[in-house]
Amino acid sequence: YNPDMVTYFEDIATASSLFMSLEAYRKVLKPFHKKIVDYVHARGLLFQMHTCGKCEAVLEDYADIGVQAWHSAQCSNDLEAVLKNFEGRIVVEGGWDSQGKPGLITADEKDVREETRRCMETYGTYRGFILSPVMFNERGNSVLVGDERLAYIKDEWEKYQGICG
């Protein structure tokens, strides 16, 4: 098994804020995270941090310790500001409104297509953005278990590439 990247899951935020003060993060968790990032980099691998919720306050710290990508970038963060401020330093993966209608099990074709276009038009012009849809169906996370609605995302992406690619 020869991975290219390690994704470390560290959910330290709610939809509205960090679970702790920024000072507490820096004192308690940041040194620990740095050790993990350094270990991964020493083996020649990329490091991605998965952190859900409104966690943009720690992104400068993530960049400081060498995090190369942030996964599950949710809309509760100012993603456009993050993409501008961290271009070339952290890849931002997410953008999908997972807490709103597009993330629900009841999201239909119209919802999925509209959300795909919103993400591409809002974030797709920034370097370092990866669209990561979060939808669920009766079997679980659509990206992991399959879902016919993923074809709508692909179709919208192909249309977008034809216009902007």
Beta strands, then each sheet from edge to edge (+ up, - down):
strand 1: 5-9
strand 2: 46-50
strand 3: 69-73
strand 4: 91-95
strand 5: 129-132
strand 6: 136-137
strand 7: 140-141
sheet 1: 1+ 2+ 3+ 4+ 5+
sheet 2: 6+ 7-
end
